[in-house]
Structure formats: C-alpha cells, structure tokens
Amino acid sequence: MRSVAVELSQEASESYNLLKNSVDKFDQQLLKVVDRILDILKQDPQFGNPISKSLIPRQYLDSGINNLWRVELPSFWRLLYTIRGDKLEIVTFVLEWIDHKRYDKLFGYRS
C-alpha cells in the first residue's frame, strides 16, 4: 500500500496560520472544514473534482503542475490541489484556497 502525505504550499500554509489565529466566526468555520478536507485527502487523494487539463490556469502549468483538483468549501470558496507521486508514495500538495471572486478570475470566468 502506498503512503499518502498532504503538504501545503507556502501560500496555503500562510493562509492556514491566519485562519488558526483568527477570531472571526467564518474563519473558524472555514478552518474546521479545511482540517476535515486535509484529513480526507490523506485517505483519498482523489476526493475532489478533477479540473480538465485545458482549464488549468497558466500560472500552474508554468510551475509544472499538470493535474489540478478542486474541493468546494463553504460560501463558494474552493480548495485547489495537485497530486504528485510514484509507486511508493502519493503527495497531495494543497496549493491554496480562494474565494469565489478570485477563483473566477484565476480561471478566466466572468461574474
């Protein structure tokens, strides 16, 4: 059986720390959901919805990311991650979680 690790990008790690230190009610709700999703990803890296390769934003392609997954969060937020791995280990690399407005802008959707 392959081991599965979940890692956070620098941006996701900084966002996570902001959520942990926030007293805002929504931030605390979002933190609980993110924690739950991270636990799920350790068990099932393909839990989210795959994003078509033709829709992956250029900034991710330029970083060498060739697969992108999305998990929907409360209030139209999204958690974006990629899966890297070999025969022995799968690494689920959480890129960021973003609000709906930034998600639309990143993927070129119009509001």
Secondary structure as the mmCIF struct_conf table of DSSP 4:
data_model
#
loop_
_struct_conf.conf_type_id
_struct_conf.id
_struct_conf.beg_label_comp_id
_struct_conf.beg_label_asym_id
_struct_conf.beg_label_seq_id
_struct_conf.end_label_comp_id
_struct_conf.end_label_asym_id
_struct_conf.end_label_seq_id
STRN STRN1 SER A 3 LEU A 8
HELX_RH_AL_P HELX_RH_AL_P1 GLN A 10 ASN A 21
HELX_RH_AL_P HELX_RH_AL_P2 LYS A 25 GLN A 43
TURN_TY1_P TURN_TY1_P1 PRO A 45 GLN A 46
BEND BEND1 GLY A 48 GLY A 48
STRN STRN2 ASN A 49 ILE A 51
HELX_LH_PP_P HELX_LH_PP_P1 SER A 52 SER A 52
HELX_RH_3T_P HELX_RH_3T_P1 LYS A 53 LEU A 55
BEND BEND2 ILE A 56 ILE A 56
HELX_RH_AL_P HELX_RH_AL_P3 ARG A 58 ASP A 62
TURN_TY1_P TURN_TY1_P2 SER A 63 GLY A 64
STRN STRN3 LEU A 68 GLU A 72
HELX_RH_3T_P HELX_RH_3T_P2 PRO A 74 PHE A 76
STRN STRN4 ARG A 78 GLY A 85
BEND BEND3 LYS A 87 LEU A 88
STRN STRN5 GLU A 89 ILE A 98
HELX_RH_AL_P HELX_RH_AL_P4 HIS A 100 PHE A 107
TURN_TY1_P TURN_TY1_P3 GLY A 108 GLY A 108
#
